[in-house]
Amino acid sequence: MALDLSGMRRIVEKLLDDELQLWRERAGVTGDELDEVTGQLEPSGAAPVLLWEGSGAIVRSGQLSVVPSLDAVVAAQSASTAYQGLLPLTAPSAAVDDVLSVARSVRDPQLVGRRFRVTDIGVGTYVVVRFLRLESAE
């Protein structure tokens, strides 16, 4: 017999009171592009695509932020830019380097207009809410 958590999911989704937008660069391409004539890296000209818009939450994670490895050494440090995004399960799966922007926030008006880059999608997906590790994109 499977555990039915649909009631809990509805309760948790009512607590997600920020209006968020999930953006992805076209075709999943991020970063710079190589200009083969000049040999210079140029900013990507791909226009971002809106993947999803709806209720979610941006919260301080209070955890260590992931630091890219250096010579195969893994490290973590606390960072003031470490945040978590909470999205309903109906939101599409995010990818690293996707951007969450805040259109409205009841809890923290200073979040409005801020953008957060997805740094880790492996934080976990649970049956009631999806967690993403974020950092400030500003």
N, C-alpha and C positions, 0 to 999 in steps of 0.2 A: 504494500500500500504506500503510495507516494504521499509525501507531506505537501499539503496545499497551503502555500504562503501568499496567495493572491490578496487576501485581506491585509496582511502586513505590508505588501508591496503598495497597496493603495494608500495606507497610512503614511508610509515613508515618502511617497511621491508628493503628498500634500505638504510636506516639510521642505521640499525643494522650491524655494521661493525666489530665486534669481532667474531672470530671463537671459538665456545664453544662446550663442550662435557658434556652431562648429564649422570652421573653414578649413579647406585643403587646397593646396596649390594644384593647378590643373594637372591631371594625369599623375598626381602624387609626387610631382617633381618639386624639390625644394632646393634652396641654396643658389649658388652661382653657376653660370654656364661659361664654358670655354669658347672664346672667340678665336677660331682657328686661323684667322688672317693675322691678328695682332698678337695672339698668344696670351692675351689678358683674360682674367676672369671678370665677367660682367654680371650684374644682378639679373636674376631670372625675370623674363618678361611675361611669364605665365600669370594670368589673372586668377586669383583665388576663387574657388567655387564654394558656395554655401551648401554644406551637406545636411545640416539639421538646425532647427531653431525650436526652442521650447524651454520648459522649466528645468532647472538644475540648481546646483549650489557650488560656490567657490569658498573653500575654507582653508585656513592655515593648517598645515599638516602636523606641525610640531615634531616632525621626524627628520632624519638625516636626508640630505639631498644627494642624489647620485652624482659622482664626479667621474668624468671620462677616464678610462684607464690610461696609464702611461707605462709603456714597456711591460704590458701584461700585469701590472700591479693594480688591483682594484682598491678604491678608496671611497670614503664617504665623509662628508662634512656637513655641519649644520649651516643652513643658509637662510637669509631673510627672504629669499625669493621662492622658498619651497611652499607650494600650495597643493591642495587636492581638489579635484573636480568630482562632483557627484552627479551622475546622469541617470535618468530612468533607463530601464532595460529596453525601452522602445527606441532609444537613440541608436544611431548606427555605431558600429565599432570605430574607434578613433585609431589613428596611427601616430607614431612618433613624428614630431614637427608639425602636426595639425595645430590650429590655433582656436582657442575658446575666447570669445569676446563677450563682455557683459553689457547687455542692453538695459537692464533694470535690476536694482537690488533693493529690497525692503530693509534688510538687516544692516547694510553698509553702503550708504550713498557714494562713498569714495571709490567703490568698485566699478561704478558705471563708467563705461568707456575704456576700461582696462582690458588688455589682451594678455592671454596666458598661453605659452607654448607647451604642448604635451611632450613630456620627457620620458615617460614610462607607461606602457599599457599593461605591464605585467603585475601591477599592484594587486589586482584581483577583480573578479567579477562574481558577485553573489546573486542569490535569487531575488533580492529585493532592490538592489541599486548597483550601479557600475562605478568603480573608483578609477581615477586617472591621476598620475603624479604630474604636476605642472610647475612651471617657473614663469616669473613675470617676463613678458616679451617686450617690455619697454625699457 
